[in-house]
């Protein structure tokens, strides 16, 4: 059973995301996946039952870059967001360039609750595609009003609305309003996608 309404909403928003997204549980040994959306299953070729309970490294294979795998592990160890372009493998063995985001999410007490992971297949011409995505994200974020940018920076750090309100000395209702405006302005359907865009922009 989920511990809070916030977690229920998080799982719901992951499910709605058109981007392949998973949630892993850092409170358990080996940080296993506990939520995987349909987009992730379609991207990787694995059924949900083959994914849950495993560490996400099952997507690695013979040519996966070990230094990039280590960069992801370092981000997890340090509870910092990390975004890499890495070679992964689908269930049938097909390799693909994968823009992987891993970011920590904290509960109302400031404790690490989840790691959110999302994946975007780039195609083998990944350098140009990945660079283009980042440039668009940076441009979109740089046009935001200062307060909305502040809210987005804290969202990217995995903070909840209540925590953002405390940090910025504004009401939680105002934070929710800014979050909705950000999603509309940046053209993303869910909070999980909003986090990804913010990290792609370097926040």
Biotite code that builds the C-alpha atoms (Angstrom):
import biotite.structure as struc

atoms = struc.array([
    struc.Atom([0.000, 0.000, 0.000], chain_id="A", res_id=1, res_name="UNK", atom_name="CA", element="C"),
    struc.Atom([1.261, 3.493, -0.854], chain_id="A", res_id=2, res_name="UNK", atom_name="CA", element="C"),
    struc.Atom([2.262, 5.609, 2.099], chain_id="A", res_id=3, res_name="UNK", atom_name="CA", element="C"),
    struc.Atom([0.650, 8.899, 1.119], chain_id="A", res_id=4, res_name="UNK", atom_name="CA", element="C"),
    struc.Atom([-1.662, 10.691, -1.276], chain_id="A", res_id=5, res_name="UNK", atom_name="CA", element="C"),
    struc.Atom([1.411, 12.353, -2.803], chain_id="A", res_id=6, res_name="UNK", atom_name="CA", element="C"),
    struc.Atom([2.787, 8.938, -3.740], chain_id="A", res_id=7, res_name="UNK", atom_name="CA", element="C"),
    struc.Atom([-0.550, 7.918, -5.213], chain_id="A", res_id=8, res_name="UNK", atom_name="CA", element="C"),
    struc.Atom([-0.535, 11.043, -7.365], chain_id="A", res_id=9, res_name="UNK", atom_name="CA", element="C"),
    struc.Atom([3.059, 10.398, -8.379], chain_id="A", res_id=10, res_name="UNK", atom_name="CA", element="C"),
    struc.Atom([2.270, 6.873, -9.533], chain_id="A", res_id=11, res_name="UNK", atom_name="CA", element="C"),
    struc.Atom([-0.779, 8.184, -11.387], chain_id="A", res_id=12, res_name="UNK", atom_name="CA", element="C"),
    struc.Atom([1.212, 10.876, -13.203], chain_id="A", res_id=13, res_name="UNK", atom_name="CA", element="C"),
    struc.Atom([3.897, 8.345, -14.190], chain_id="A", res_id=14, res_name="UNK", atom_name="CA", element="C"),
    struc.Atom([1.191, 6.137, -15.632], chain_id="A", res_id=15, res_name="UNK", atom_name="CA", element="C"),
    struc.Atom([-0.139, 8.995, -17.766], chain_id="A", res_id=16, res_name="UNK", atom_name="CA", element="C"),
    struc.Atom([3.281, 10.037, -19.077], chain_id="A", res_id=17, res_name="UNK", atom_name="CA", element="C"),
    struc.Atom([3.926, 9.392, -22.783], chain_id="A", res_id=18, res_name="UNK", atom_name="CA", element="C"),
    struc.Atom([7.636, 9.126, -21.903], chain_id="A", res_id=19, res_name="UNK", atom_name="CA", element="C"),
    struc.Atom([8.979, 5.754, -20.748], chain_id="A", res_id=20, res_name="UNK", atom_name="CA", element="C"),
    struc.Atom([9.136, 6.177, -16.963], chain_id="A", res_id=21, res_name="UNK", atom_name="CA", element="C"),
    struc.Atom([9.843, 4.044, -13.909], chain_id="A", res_id=22, res_name="UNK", atom_name="CA", element="C"),
    struc.Atom([10.011, 4.534, -10.146], chain_id="A", res_id=23, res_name="UNK", atom_name="CA", element="C"),
    struc.Atom([12.555, 2.672, -8.036], chain_id="A", res_id=24, res_name="UNK", atom_name="CA", element="C"),
    struc.Atom([12.584, 2.238, -4.268], chain_id="A", res_id=25, res_name="UNK", atom_name="CA", element="C"),
    struc.Atom([15.855, 3.309, -2.599], chain_id="A", res_id=26, res_name="UNK", atom_name="CA", element="C"),
    struc.Atom([14.544, 2.032, 0.757], chain_id="A", res_id=27, res_name="UNK", atom_name="CA", element="C"),
    struc.Atom([15.003, -1.551, -0.475], chain_id="A", res_id=28, res_name="UNK", atom_name="CA", element="C"),
    struc.Atom([18.185, -3.437, -1.311], chain_id="A", res_id=29, res_name="UNK", atom_name="CA", element="C"),
    struc.Atom([19.463, -2.835, -4.861], chain_id="A", res_id=30, res_name="UNK", atom_name="CA", element="C"),
    struc.Atom([16.951, -0.024, -5.511], chain_id="A", res_id=31, res_name="UNK", atom_name="CA", element="C"),
    struc.Atom([14.349, -2.213, -7.306], chain_id="A", res_id=32, res_name="UNK", atom_name="CA", element="C"),
    struc.Atom([11.753, -0.919, -9.756], chain_id="A", res_id=33, res_name="UNK", atom_name="CA", element="C"),
    struc.Atom([8.261, -0.767, -8.281], chain_id="A", res_id=34, res_name="UNK", atom_name="CA", element="C"),
    struc.Atom([6.408, 1.171, -10.990], chain_id="A", res_id=35, res_name="UNK", atom_name="CA", element="C"),
    struc.Atom([6.820, 0.968, -14.777], chain_id="A", res_id=36, res_name="UNK", atom_name="CA", element="C"),
    struc.Atom([4.460, 2.663, -17.212], chain_id="A", res_id=37, res_name="UNK", atom_name="CA", element="C"),
    struc.Atom([3.163, 1.321, -20.509], chain_id="A", res_id=38, res_name="UNK", atom_name="CA", element="C"),
    struc.Atom([5.535, 3.541, -22.506], chain_id="A", res_id=39, res_name="UNK", atom_name="CA", element="C"),
    struc.Atom([8.506, 1.890, -20.765], chain_id="A", res_id=40, res_name="UNK", atom_name="CA", element="C"),
    struc.Atom([7.170, -1.580, -21.577], chain_id="A", res_id=41, res_name="UNK", atom_name="CA", element="C"),
    struc.Atom([6.650, -0.601, -25.218], chain_id="A", res_id=42, res_name="UNK", atom_name="CA", element="C"),
    struc.Atom([10.128, 0.934, -25.489], chain_id="A", res_id=43, res_name="UNK", atom_name="CA", element="C"),
    struc.Atom([12.005, -2.001, -23.961], chain_id="A", res_id=44, res_name="UNK", atom_name="CA", element="C"),
    struc.Atom([9.819, -4.929, -25.048], chain_id="A", res_id=45, res_name="UNK", atom_name="CA", element="C"),
    struc.Atom([9.492, -6.218, -21.469], chain_id="A", res_id=46, res_name="UNK", atom_name="CA", element="C"),
    struc.Atom([6.157, -6.913, -19.801], chain_id="A", res_id=47, res_name="UNK", atom_name="CA", element="C"),
    struc.Atom([5.505, -5.195, -16.474], chain_id="A", res_id=48, res_name="UNK", atom_name="CA", element="C"),
    struc.Atom([5.860, -8.492, -14.614], chain_id="A", res_id=49, res_name="UNK", atom_name="CA", element="C"),
    struc.Atom([9.370, -8.934, -16.045], chain_id="A", res_id=50, res_name="UNK", atom_name="CA", element="C"),
    struc.Atom([10.420, -5.464, -14.871], chain_id="A", res_id=51, res_name="UNK", atom_name="CA", element="C"),
    struc.Atom([9.135, -4.964, -11.333], chain_id="A", res_id=52, res_name="UNK", atom_name="CA", element="C"),
    struc.Atom([11.488, -6.015, -8.556], chain_id="A", res_id=53, res_name="UNK", atom_name="CA", element="C"),
    struc.Atom([14.591, -5.671, -10.733], chain_id="A", res_id=54, res_name="UNK", atom_name="CA", element="C"),
    struc.Atom([17.287, -3.015, -10.864], chain_id="A", res_id=55, res_name="UNK", atom_name="CA", element="C"),
    struc.Atom([17.201, -0.994, -14.086], chain_id="A", res_id=56, res_name="UNK", atom_name="CA", element="C"),
    struc.Atom([20.654, -2.231, -15.110], chain_id="A", res_id=57, res_name="UNK", atom_name="CA", element="C"),
    struc.Atom([18.970, -5.165, -16.863], chain_id="A", res_id=58, res_name="UNK", atom_name="CA", element="C"),
    struc.Atom([18.870, -2.814, -19.881], chain_id="A", res_id=59, res_name="UNK", atom_name="CA", element="C"),
    struc.Atom([22.691, -2.893, -20.038], chain_id="A", res_id=60, res_name="UNK", atom_name="CA", element="C"),
    struc.Atom([24.564, -5.184, -22.405], chain_id="A", res_id=61, res_name="UNK", atom_name="CA", element="C"),
    struc.Atom([27.923, -5.995, -23.926], chain_id="A", res_id=62, res_name="UNK", atom_name="CA", element="C"),
    struc.Atom([28.584, -2.563, -25.443], chain_id="A", res_id=63, res_name="UNK", atom_name="CA", element="C"),
    struc.Atom([26.981, -0.413, -22.720], chain_id="A", res_id=64, res_name="UNK", atom_name="CA", element="C"),
    struc.Atom([29.486, 2.274, -21.722], chain_id="A", res_id=65, res_name="UNK", atom_name="CA", element="C"),
    struc.Atom([30.691, 1.452, -18.165], chain_id="A", res_id=66, res_name="UNK", atom_name="CA", element="C"),
    struc.Atom([31.707, 5.047, -17.443], chain_id="A", res_id=67, res_name="UNK", atom_name="CA", element="C"),
    struc.Atom([28.148, 6.187, -18.131], chain_id="A", res_id=68, res_name="UNK", atom_name="CA", element="C"),
    struc.Atom([26.735, 3.428, -15.944], chain_id="A", res_id=69, res_name="UNK", atom_name="CA", element="C"),
    struc.Atom([29.047, 4.666, -13.200], chain_id="A", res_id=70, res_name="UNK", atom_name="CA", element="C"),
    struc.Atom([27.827, 8.235, -13.714], chain_id="A", res_id=71, res_name="UNK", atom_name="CA", element="C"),
    struc.Atom([24.276, 7.033, -13.059], chain_id="A", res_id=72, res_name="UNK", atom_name="CA", element="C"),
    struc.Atom([25.411, 5.139, -9.935], chain_id="A", res_id=73, res_name="UNK", atom_name="CA", element="C"),
    struc.Atom([27.235, 8.232, -8.705], chain_id="A", res_id=74, res_name="UNK", atom_name="CA", element="C"),
    struc.Atom([24.080, 10.317, -9.114], chain_id="A", res_id=75, res_name="UNK", atom_name="CA", element="C"),
    struc.Atom([22.107, 7.733, -7.130], chain_id="A", res_id=76, res_name="UNK", atom_name="CA", element="C"),
    struc.Atom([24.762, 7.600, -4.391], chain_id="A", res_id=77, res_name="UNK", atom_name="CA", element="C"),
    struc.Atom([24.854, 11.395, -4.118], chain_id="A", res_id=78, res_name="UNK", atom_name="CA", element="C"),
    struc.Atom([21.066, 11.801, -4.519], chain_id="A", res_id=79, res_name="UNK", atom_name="CA", element="C"),
    struc.Atom([21.576, 14.107, -7.491], chain_id="A", res_id=80, res_name="UNK", atom_name="CA", element="C"),
    struc.Atom([19.837, 14.232, -10.854], chain_id="A", res_id=81, res_name="UNK", atom_name="CA", element="C"),
    struc.Atom([21.810, 12.764, -13.730], chain_id="A", res_id=82, res_name="UNK", atom_name="CA", element="C"),
    struc.Atom([21.118, 12.681, -17.472], chain_id="A", res_id=83, res_name="UNK", atom_name="CA", element="C"),
    struc.Atom([23.187, 10.542, -19.854], chain_id="A", res_id=84, res_name="UNK", atom_name="CA", element="C"),
    struc.Atom([23.064, 9.297, -23.440], chain_id="A", res_id=85, res_name="UNK", atom_name="CA", element="C"),
    struc.Atom([23.873, 5.584, -23.071], chain_id="A", res_id=86, res_name="UNK", atom_name="CA", element="C"),
    struc.Atom([23.674, 2.411, -25.166], chain_id="A", res_id=87, res_name="UNK", atom_name="CA", element="C"),
    struc.Atom([20.986, 0.056, -23.840], chain_id="A", res_id=88, res_name="UNK", atom_name="CA", element="C"),
    struc.Atom([19.334, -3.110, -25.103], chain_id="A", res_id=89, res_name="UNK", atom_name="CA", element="C"),
    struc.Atom([15.714, -4.123, -25.620], chain_id="A", res_id=90, res_name="UNK", atom_name="CA", element="C"),
    struc.Atom([14.384, -7.541, -24.611], chain_id="A", res_id=91, res_name="UNK", atom_name="CA", element="C"),
    struc.Atom([15.024, -8.959, -28.095], chain_id="A", res_id=92, res_name="UNK", atom_name="CA", element="C"),
    struc.Atom([18.654, -7.807, -27.963], chain_id="A", res_id=93, res_name="UNK", atom_name="CA", element="C"),
    struc.Atom([18.221, -4.735, -30.174], chain_id="A", res_id=94, res_name="UNK", atom_name="CA", element="C"),
    struc.Atom([20.641, -1.961, -29.081], chain_id="A", res_id=95, res_name="UNK", atom_name="CA", element="C"),
    struc.Atom([19.388, 1.616, -28.860], chain_id="A", res_id=96, res_name="UNK", atom_name="CA", element="C"),
    struc.Atom([20.718, 4.990, -27.788], chain_id="A", res_id=97, res_name="UNK", atom_name="CA", element="C"),
    struc.Atom([18.871, 5.951, -24.638], chain_id="A", res_id=98, res_name="UNK", atom_name="CA", element="C"),
    struc.Atom([18.660, 9.398, -23.037], chain_id="A", res_id=99, res_name="UNK", atom_name="CA", element="C"),
    struc.Atom([18.311, 8.266, -19.428], chain_id="A", res_id=100, res_name="UNK", atom_name="CA", element="C"),
    struc.Atom([17.271, 10.624, -16.643], chain_id="A", res_id=101, res_name="UNK", atom_name="CA", element="C"),
    struc.Atom([17.477, 9.539, -13.010], chain_id="A", res_id=102, res_name="UNK", atom_name="CA", element="C"),
    struc.Atom([16.351, 12.011, -10.364], chain_id="A", res_id=103, res_name="UNK", atom_name="CA", element="C"),
    struc.Atom([15.621, 11.708, -6.622], chain_id="A", res_id=104, res_name="UNK", atom_name="CA", element="C"),
    struc.Atom([12.194, 12.487, -5.185], chain_id="A", res_id=105, res_name="UNK", atom_name="CA", element="C"),
    struc.Atom([11.777, 13.400, -1.526], chain_id="A", res_id=106, res_name="UNK", atom_name="CA", element="C"),
    struc.Atom([8.818, 12.997, 0.814], chain_id="A", res_id=107, res_name="UNK", atom_name="CA", element="C"),
    struc.Atom([7.208, 15.643, 3.030], chain_id="A", res_id=108, res_name="UNK", atom_name="CA", element="C"),
    struc.Atom([9.841, 15.032, 5.729], chain_id="A", res_id=109, res_name="UNK", atom_name="CA", element="C"),
    struc.Atom([12.716, 15.595, 3.315], chain_id="A", res_id=110, res_name="UNK", atom_name="CA", element="C"),
    struc.Atom([13.583, 11.883, 3.221], chain_id="A", res_id=111, res_name="UNK", atom_name="CA", element="C"),
    struc.Atom([14.515, 10.182, -0.036], chain_id="A", res_id=112, res_name="UNK", atom_name="CA", element="C"),
    struc.Atom([11.363, 8.360, -1.177], chain_id="A", res_id=113, res_name="UNK", atom_name="CA", element="C"),
    struc.Atom([11.904, 7.362, -4.820], chain_id="A", res_id=114, res_name="UNK", atom_name="CA", element="C"),
    struc.Atom([14.160, 7.636, -7.798], chain_id="A", res_id=115, res_name="UNK", atom_name="CA", element="C"),
    struc.Atom([12.316, 8.601, -10.953], chain_id="A", res_id=116, res_name="UNK", atom_name="CA", element="C"),
    struc.Atom([13.862, 7.242, -14.124], chain_id="A", res_id=117, res_name="UNK", atom_name="CA", element="C"),
    struc.Atom([12.795, 8.092, -17.654], chain_id="A", res_id=118, res_name="UNK", atom_name="CA", element="C"),
    struc.Atom([14.090, 6.989, -21.020], chain_id="A", res_id=119, res_name="UNK", atom_name="CA", element="C"),
    struc.Atom([13.866, 8.470, -24.512], chain_id="A", res_id=120, res_name="UNK", atom_name="CA", element="C"),
    struc.Atom([15.067, 6.478, -27.517], chain_id="A", res_id=121, res_name="UNK", atom_name="CA", element="C"),
    struc.Atom([17.312, 8.726, -29.559], chain_id="A", res_id=122, res_name="UNK", atom_name="CA", element="C"),
    struc.Atom([18.172, 6.580, -32.543], chain_id="A", res_id=123, res_name="UNK", atom_name="CA", element="C"),
    struc.Atom([21.762, 5.863, -33.496], chain_id="A", res_id=124, res_name="UNK", atom_name="CA", element="C"),
    struc.Atom([22.255, 9.477, -34.637], chain_id="A", res_id=125, res_name="UNK", atom_name="CA", element="C"),
    struc.Atom([22.028, 10.307, -30.939], chain_id="A", res_id=126, res_name="UNK", atom_name="CA", element="C"),
    struc.Atom([24.530, 13.154, -30.573], chain_id="A", res_id=127, res_name="UNK", atom_name="CA", element="C"),
    struc.Atom([22.610, 15.586, -32.770], chain_id="A", res_id=128, res_name="UNK", atom_name="CA", element="C"),
    struc.Atom([19.205, 14.520, -31.431], chain_id="A", res_id=129, res_name="UNK", atom_name="CA", element="C"),
    struc.Atom([20.287, 14.698, -27.794], chain_id="A", res_id=130, res_name="UNK", atom_name="CA", element="C"),
    struc.Atom([21.928, 18.085, -28.334], chain_id="A", res_id=131, res_name="UNK", atom_name="CA", element="C"),
    struc.Atom([18.813, 19.400, -30.071], chain_id="A", res_id=132, res_name="UNK", atom_name="CA", element="C"),
    struc.Atom([16.545, 18.286, -27.222], chain_id="A", res_id=133, res_name="UNK", atom_name="CA", element="C"),
    struc.Atom([18.783, 20.014, -24.690], chain_id="A", res_id=134, res_name="UNK", atom_name="CA", element="C"),
    struc.Atom([18.952, 23.232, -26.707], chain_id="A", res_id=135, res_name="UNK", atom_name="CA", element="C"),
    struc.Atom([15.145, 23.368, -26.964], chain_id="A", res_id=136, res_name="UNK", atom_name="CA", element="C"),
    struc.Atom([14.762, 22.682, -23.243], chain_id="A", res_id=137, res_name="UNK", atom_name="CA", element="C"),
    struc.Atom([17.291, 25.391, -22.337], chain_id="A", res_id=138, res_name="UNK", atom_name="CA", element="C"),
    struc.Atom([15.583, 27.901, -24.638], chain_id="A", res_id=139, res_name="UNK", atom_name="CA", element="C"),
    struc.Atom([12.145, 27.148, -23.162], chain_id="A", res_id=140, res_name="UNK", atom_name="CA", element="C"),
    struc.Atom([13.374, 27.419, -19.563], chain_id="A", res_id=141, res_name="UNK", atom_name="CA", element="C"),
    struc.Atom([15.281, 30.654, -20.250], chain_id="A", res_id=142, res_name="UNK", atom_name="CA", element="C"),
    struc.Atom([12.046, 32.361, -21.327], chain_id="A", res_id=143, res_name="UNK", atom_name="CA", element="C"),
    struc.Atom([10.298, 31.664, -18.021], chain_id="A", res_id=144, res_name="UNK", atom_name="CA", element="C"),
    struc.Atom([9.458, 34.444, -15.553], chain_id="A", res_id=145, res_name="UNK", atom_name="CA", element="C"),
    struc.Atom([11.850, 34.418, -12.550], chain_id="A", res_id=146, res_name="UNK", atom_name="CA", element="C"),
    struc.Atom([9.366, 32.949, -10.048], chain_id="A", res_id=147, res_name="UNK", atom_name="CA", element="C"),
    struc.Atom([8.337, 30.127, -12.373], chain_id="A", res_id=148, res_name="UNK", atom_name="CA", element="C"),
    struc.Atom([11.991, 29.326, -12.984], chain_id="A", res_id=149, res_name="UNK", atom_name="CA", element="C"),
    struc.Atom([12.573, 29.154, -9.210], chain_id="A", res_id=150, res_name="UNK", atom_name="CA", element="C"),
    struc.Atom([9.659, 26.748, -8.845], chain_id="A", res_id=151, res_name="UNK", atom_name="CA", element="C"),
    struc.Atom([10.951, 24.624, -11.730], chain_id="A", res_id=152, res_name="UNK", atom_name="CA", element="C"),
    struc.Atom([14.447, 24.467, -10.224], chain_id="A", res_id=153, res_name="UNK", atom_name="CA", element="C"),
    struc.Atom([13.002, 23.076, -6.984], chain_id="A", res_id=154, res_name="UNK", atom_name="CA", element="C"),
    struc.Atom([10.750, 20.641, -8.857], chain_id="A", res_id=155, res_name="UNK", atom_name="CA", element="C"),
    struc.Atom([13.864, 19.368, -10.642], chain_id="A", res_id=156, res_name="UNK", atom_name="CA", element="C"),
    struc.Atom([15.429, 18.676, -7.247], chain_id="A", res_id=157, res_name="UNK", atom_name="CA", element="C"),
    struc.Atom([12.532, 16.367, -6.410], chain_id="A", res_id=158, res_name="UNK", atom_name="CA", element="C"),
    struc.Atom([10.833, 18.595, -3.836], chain_id="A", res_id=159, res_name="UNK", atom_name="CA", element="C"),
    struc.Atom([7.118, 18.375, -3.100], chain_id="A", res_id=160, res_name="UNK", atom_name="CA", element="C"),
    struc.Atom([4.748, 21.356, -3.372], chain_id="A", res_id=161, res_name="UNK", atom_name="CA", element="C"),
    struc.Atom([4.791, 21.810, 0.421], chain_id="A", res_id=162, res_name="UNK", atom_name="CA", element="C"),
    struc.Atom([8.601, 21.883, 0.472], chain_id="A", res_id=163, res_name="UNK", atom_name="CA", element="C"),
    struc.Atom([8.770, 24.320, -2.441], chain_id="A", res_id=164, res_name="UNK", atom_name="CA", element="C"),
    struc.Atom([6.272, 26.598, -0.680], chain_id="A", res_id=165, res_name="UNK", atom_name="CA", element="C"),
    struc.Atom([8.464, 26.614, 2.440], chain_id="A", res_id=166, res_name="UNK", atom_name="CA", element="C"),
    struc.Atom([11.653, 27.287, 0.445], chain_id="A", res_id=167, res_name="UNK", atom_name="CA", element="C"),
    struc.Atom([10.121, 30.214, -1.465], chain_id="A", res_id=168, res_name="UNK", atom_name="CA", element="C"),
    struc.Atom([7.935, 31.513, 1.392], chain_id="A", res_id=169, res_name="UNK", atom_name="CA", element="C"),
    struc.Atom([4.768, 31.293, -0.689], chain_id="A", res_id=170, res_name="UNK", atom_name="CA", element="C"),
    struc.Atom([1.560, 29.307, -0.259], chain_id="A", res_id=171, res_name="UNK", atom_name="CA", element="C"),
    struc.Atom([1.226, 25.714, -1.417], chain_id="A", res_id=172, res_name="UNK", atom_name="CA", element="C"),
    struc.Atom([-1.739, 26.824, -3.534], chain_id="A", res_id=173, res_name="UNK", atom_name="CA", element="C"),
    struc.Atom([0.549, 29.291, -5.353], chain_id="A", res_id=174, res_name="UNK", atom_name="CA", element="C"),
    struc.Atom([3.084, 26.532, -5.998], chain_id="A", res_id=175, res_name="UNK", atom_name="CA", element="C"),
    struc.Atom([0.352, 24.344, -7.508], chain_id="A", res_id=176, res_name="UNK", atom_name="CA", element="C"),
    struc.Atom([-0.702, 27.253, -9.718], chain_id="A", res_id=177, res_name="UNK", atom_name="CA", element="C"),
    struc.Atom([2.887, 27.755, -10.917], chain_id="A", res_id=178, res_name="UNK", atom_name="CA", element="C"),
    struc.Atom([3.285, 24.010, -11.559], chain_id="A", res_id=179, res_name="UNK", atom_name="CA", element="C"),
    struc.Atom([0.144, 23.996, -13.730], chain_id="A", res_id=180, res_name="UNK", atom_name="CA", element="C"),
    struc.Atom([1.303, 27.111, -15.614], chain_id="A", res_id=181, res_name="UNK", atom_name="CA", element="C"),
    struc.Atom([4.722, 25.550, -16.178], chain_id="A", res_id=182, res_name="UNK", atom_name="CA", element="C"),
    struc.Atom([3.222, 22.392, -17.622], chain_id="A", res_id=183, res_name="UNK", atom_name="CA", element="C"),
    struc.Atom([1.031, 24.454, -19.950], chain_id="A", res_id=184, res_name="UNK", atom_name="CA", element="C"),
    struc.Atom([3.794, 26.872, -20.973], chain_id="A", res_id=185, res_name="UNK", atom_name="CA", element="C"),
    struc.Atom([6.403, 24.156, -21.555], chain_id="A", res_id=186, res_name="UNK", atom_name="CA", element="C"),
    struc.Atom([3.968, 21.801, -23.254], chain_id="A", res_id=187, res_name="UNK", atom_name="CA", element="C"),
    struc.Atom([4.405, 18.770, -20.994], chain_id="A", res_id=188, res_name="UNK", atom_name="CA", element="C"),
    struc.Atom([1.495, 16.603, -19.794], chain_id="A", res_id=189, res_name="UNK", atom_name="CA", element="C"),
    struc.Atom([2.762, 15.437, -16.393], chain_id="A", res_id=190, res_name="UNK", atom_name="CA", element="C"),
    struc.Atom([5.015, 16.437, -13.496], chain_id="A", res_id=191, res_name="UNK", atom_name="CA", element="C"),
    struc.Atom([7.373, 13.586, -14.400], chain_id="A", res_id=192, res_name="UNK", atom_name="CA", element="C"),
    struc.Atom([7.848, 15.110, -17.866], chain_id="A", res_id=193, res_name="UNK", atom_name="CA", element="C"),
    struc.Atom([8.314, 18.534, -16.274], chain_id="A", res_id=194, res_name="UNK", atom_name="CA", element="C"),
    struc.Atom([11.167, 17.147, -14.151], chain_id="A", res_id=195, res_name="UNK", atom_name="CA", element="C"),
    struc.Atom([12.798, 15.626, -17.206], chain_id="A", res_id=196, res_name="UNK", atom_name="CA", element="C"),
    struc.Atom([12.642, 18.876, -19.179], chain_id="A", res_id=197, res_name="UNK", atom_name="CA", element="C"),
    struc.Atom([14.108, 20.815, -16.255], chain_id="A", res_id=198, res_name="UNK", atom_name="CA", element="C"),
    struc.Atom([17.028, 18.409, -15.931], chain_id="A", res_id=199, res_name="UNK", atom_name="CA", element="C"),
    struc.Atom([17.612, 18.437, -19.690], chain_id="A", res_id=200, res_name="UNK", atom_name="CA", element="C"),
    struc.Atom([17.873, 22.232, -19.403], chain_id="A", res_id=201, res_name="UNK", atom_name="CA", element="C"),
    struc.Atom([20.569, 21.829, -16.773], chain_id="A", res_id=202, res_name="UNK", atom_name="CA", element="C"),
    struc.Atom([18.587, 22.930, -13.712], chain_id="A", res_id=203, res_name="UNK", atom_name="CA", element="C"),
])
